[in-house]
Amino acid sequence: MLASRPGQYQQNQILFGILWILAATFLFLMADTLSKLLAATYPVVQVTWFRFVFHLALLAVLLNRRLPVVIMSKVPGRQLIRSALLLAAMLLLILGLQAMPLADLTAVMQIVPLLVTLLGVMLLGEHIGPRRVIGIVAGMTGALIVLRPGFVILQWAALLPVAAAFCFASYQAMTRLVSRDDQPLTSLLWTPVVGTLVLGLMVPWHWAEPDVSGWLLLCSLGIIGAVSQFCLIKAVSAAPVSVVSPYQYSGMIWAVLLGYVVFGDFPDSWTFVGGGLIIASGLYVFYREQIAAGRKS
């Protein structure tokens, strides 16, 4: 992905970019909240399928006649792997939401940027210094604090958000890789196409007929998930990624509020300590990456 300098953007564009990313982050958490509600009644495959279907429908409307051209990839094999990773991440995420409080799972998912940095070294040959390594280790420690303090053996459910975070980070690392050959819109389109087709083959065997409220919630989930993607696109179009990315940590605030209001869950002190450590580590690693990028330019 090509990074633009903040100076190339007008001040009002940067402001709109920040507002768009805040809206996207809030909507992502709203979608997770609805997913948790729905997963208590409906199969995970069915719930996940609705998120992909509406995402694809939104892109089909936006792209219109350009759809057949945009979907053509120079690296279809890599796009397929990348899309499969996001599909796995979504399934694991919703399975995790079935078993864990929203705020705890969201806190663990904040390690994704740290994992992306680590995978950038392993998959893309990127270099990181000792300070960023320390930041990554601190963030992983924060995740362990959230999941289970002390030396108590982790329950299997606690591993779901870790697996989801790893899949999502791998998906982002693969997105960096395919960006060398394909335009961003191509990558954006491949993920809902693969998700819709794969889950569409499975959903007849994982389907529970919704009642009226169920249909409303499922459709709301799809619409909110699609609009959140649109907000994300607008955010990175209006302002540099380096400016808007840190604002995604606002999701932790929404996770605490929505978890308490909707489910009556309030995080314990360990979640706040671990979540705070993860966010601080993520911001520090992000800061060091910006310094390193500045030296290269």
N, C-alpha and C positions, 0 to 999 in steps of 0.2 A: 504494500500500500504506500502511495506517495504521500509524504507528510508535507504540509504547507506551513509556512512561517506565520505566526500570529499577526505580524505586521502587514501581511497581505490582505487581511480581513478588516473591514470597517468595524468600528466599535459597536454599532447597533447590530451587526451580523453576529458578533461574538455573544452579545447579550441574548439574542434570539437562539443561538446555539445552546447556551446554558439552559434557557427555559425549555427548549425541546428535549434536552437530555434529562432534565428533572421530570418532565412529563412522561418520557419513555420509562424511566426508572420506576416511577409511581405505578404506571400501567403494568409493567412487568410483575410487580408485587401484587397488584390486583388480580392478574391472571393466575399467579401462584396460589393466591387465596381461594379463588374460584376452583382451581384444580384440586386443592385440598378438600374443599367442600364436596365436590363431585366425586372424587375418588373414594369417598366413604360409602357411596351408593352404586356407582357405575364402574365398569372395568377400566383399568388404567389405559389399555389400548384404545378404547373408545374415546376417552377424555383427551388423550394425546392426539388422536386422529383429527378431532375437531379443531385443535390449535393449528395443525398444518393445513387443513382444508381452507380455512378462512384466510390464512397467510397467503396461500396460493391464489385464492380468489381476488384478494386485494392487488397482488402483483399483476394478475391477468388484466384487471381493469386499468391499472396505471400504465402498463406496457402496451396493451391493445395489440395493434398489428406488428409491433416490434418483437412480440413474444417468440416467434420461430427463429428470429435472428439472434436474439439475446441468449437463448438457451444453448446455442452452439458453443461448445467448449473445445479448447485445444488440448486439454488434459482431462478427458472424461473419467479415466480411471481414478485419478486423484480427487476429482469432484465427487465421485461416488463414495470413496472412503471418507472424505470430509463430511458429506451429508449423512452417512451412516453413523458417524461419531456424534453428530448433533442429535440424531434420532435416539441413539442409546442414552445420551445425556438427558433428554427430555423424559424418557421412560423411567430412568433411575431417579430423576428429580421428583416425579410425581409419586413413585413408590416411596421415596423418602418422606414426602409430605404426608403420606398415609400414616407414617410411624413416628414422626418427630414434630415438635412445635415449629411453627413458621420461622420464628426469630432464630432458633438454634440452627435450622437448616440454612437460612440465609447467611448467617455468620460464617458457617463452614464454606459456603459457596464463594465467599470473598477471597478465598485463596486462589481463585482462578487466575487473576493477573500474575500472581507469583509463579504458578505452574507454567503459564505461558512463557515467562522469562526463562524458566528452567528448560522447557522443551525447545525454546529457541536455540539453546546451546546444543542440545542433543540431536535435534532434527535438522536445524538450519545452519549449524556451524557458527552461531553468533557467540560473541565473547562477553563475559561478565566478570567484573572485578570482585575482590574479596568482600567489599562492603555490601554489594548486592547479594552475595551468597549468604552473608550474615542476616540480611533482611529476609531472605527466603526461609532460612532456618527458623527465624523468629516467628514468621507467619505460620509455618507448619506447627510450631509449638502452640500458637494460639488456637489452631484448629483442634489439637489434642485436648486443650483445656476446655473448649466448648463441648467436645464429645463426651469426655469422661475424665475429670480430674483425678490425680493420684495414679495408682497402679492397678485399678480395677480393670478386669478384662472387658474389652469393648463388646457390646451387643451387636449382632449382625446388622440390625437396622441402622446403627450409627455409621456403618461402612457405606451405605447407599449414597449419602451426599458427597463422600470422599470420591467414590467411583464416578458420580455425576460430574464433580468438579474436574476430575482427571480427563474424562471424555470431552467435556466442554473446552478445557484448555487445549487438548489435542486438536479439537475442531478449529480453534482459533489459530493454532500454529500451522495447521494445514491451510487455513485461509490465507495466511501470509505466504505460504509456499505457492499456492495456485494463483495468487495475485501477480506473480511474475509472468503469467501467460494469459490469464483471463481478466476481463474487466469486472469491477465490483458487482454490477447488475447480474452478470452471469452466475456468479457465486451466490448472490442473494436468491436467485430463482431456483437454482438446483436443490437447495435444502428442502423447500416445501414440496417440490415435485417428487423427490425421492421419499420423503416422509409420508406424503399422501398416498403414493402408489404402494409402498411396502405395507403400511398399516391398513390400507384399503383391502389388501388380500387377507389380512388377519381379522379385521373388525367383524365380519359375519359370525365368527366363532367367539367373539368377545363383545357381545352386544346385549345390553339390557334395555328394553323398551322404555324410553323416558315418559314421565307424565308431563303435564303442562309446565309445572315449575322446572322440571328437569330440562325440557327443551329450551326454556328461557335462559337457564343458567349455562347450558352447553353453547347456545348461540352467543350469549354474552361473552363467554370465554373466548370463542373464536374471534369475535369482533374486537375485543380488547387486545387479544394477542396480536391481531393484524395491525391495529392502530398503533400499538407500541412499537412494532417494527418500522412503521411509517415515521413515527416521531424520532426514532433512532437515525433513520436515513436523513431526515431533515436536520438533525443536530450536527452530524458530521459533514453535512453539506454547507451549513451556515458558519461553522467555526472549526478550527483545527482539532484533531483528535486529542492532541496534547493538552488542550484547554478543557474540553468537555469530559474527558475520561474520569478525572477524580470525583466529579459530581455523582457518579454512579454509586458511590459509597453511601449516598443518602438513602439507598434502599434499606439499609439497616434500621433507620428511623421508622420507615413505613412498615417494615416487618414487625417491629415491636408493637406499634400502634394497632395494626390490623390483626395481629395475633391476639392481642388483648381484647379488642372490641368484638371480633367475630368468634373467636374460640375460647376466650377467657384465659389464655395462656400469658403469663408474664415471666420473662426470662429471669433466671436466678443470677446471682453475682458472678458465677463462673462464666456464663454466657457474655456478660458485659466485659469481664476482664479479657477473655479469649478473643471476643469480637473486636475489642479495642486494640488488642495487640496485632491482630490480623490487618485491620485497617491502617494502623500506624506503619506496619511493615510494608504494606502495599504502597502507601503514599511515599515512603522513603525510597523503595525500589524504583517507583515511577520517577521520582525526583532525580535519582542517580542516572536513570536512562536518558532523561532530558539533558543532563550535563554531558553525558557521553555523546549524544547526538549533536549537541552544540559544538563539541570539539571536532567532530568529523566534517561539519559544514563549513 
